[in-house]
């Protein structure tokens, strides 16, 4: 039995999308598994799995409860279910304060544990008071997994881990059977999909970088799809920069139903994050649709675009003028018709599609059962 485990789960996001895609693939292949999750918010993707008949143990959040206490209960429940030879697969890196206990519980039951890092190790350093125990737990993990090639070396540098680091791309569903045609222009529509979070997603810098772009191109719009606590701050920033009419906030969207229309509405996308983990789900879906992207070279994003300037452009998230010029370059490429949606889509199938991801995952987990 394989237990897909996540000690933090939100309404929507990359890990939620990953868990959903992986679970559907295992379900369709008839591979025995169970899901074990602690939800900070009700997750519709988990609801969908339950409706399909997937076996899910979920710790739901109640008003005023302590989710870390619930996670201790969840670990106790997990330990009672495990049989010798089972695997626990953490779809995201576990909480540092709980991970050593988790590893020991799994091994006490003569089971094995694999953990996949949603963020590159450099962004989750082993800090006190749990840092030493976390490094100890990583060293005892049966299969350490990096979701990107370009961050695999960080496990040794950050945690002192000297064992094998397996590179396993995210399972992801194929949403689009072919390239989605570009919308008419002008206006030229730039898309962003994700959480409206300034600290990670760098959206304040993105808005500032658009000022010279709009001055040069004028008929340009930035379409933001997603929700987040920083929307009000971003709206205020757009007003102070005098570009409010060029910034459209679409709010939350249903990933399962709205993604096609979002892709069809935009000419290309931007992803200027300050930090990420593996090649992001949004970017994989952007590639499926045949859309060019201007992105930061952080986490596993270079796995997709480094050395492929016809597919996407990497720019520093901290360099305002470089981000502005990157967007202008993308506008010029799209407007001149030199961007090939088919070439972008071919890049997706060159190691990032579902079959590629599952083959790598099987080599780590299923082949060791």
Secondary structure as UniProt FT lines:
FT   STRAND          2..9
FT   HELIX           14..29
FT   STRAND          33..39
FT   HELIX           44..51
FT   TURN            52..53
FT   STRAND          56..59
FT   TURN            63..64
FT   HELIX           67..81
FT   TURN            84..85
FT   STRAND          87..90
FT   HELIX           96..108
FT   TURN            109..110
FT   STRAND          112..117
FT   HELIX           121..123
FT   TURN            128..130
FT   HELIX           131..140
FT   STRAND          143..146
FT   HELIX           149..151
FT   TURN            152..153
FT   HELIX           154..159
FT   STRAND          165..167
FT   STRAND          188..193
FT   HELIX           198..201
FT   HELIX           203..217
FT   STRAND          220..225
FT   TURN            229..230
FT   HELIX           231..241
FT   HELIX           244..246
FT   STRAND          247..251
FT   HELIX           255..265
FT   STRAND          268..271
FT   HELIX           281..289
FT   STRAND          293..295
FT   TURN            299..301
FT   HELIX           302..305
FT   TURN            306..307
FT   TURN            309..311
FT   STRAND          312..314
FT   TURN            317..318
FT   HELIX           320..336
FT   HELIX           341..348
FT   TURN            349..351
FT   HELIX           354..364
FT   HELIX           366..368
//
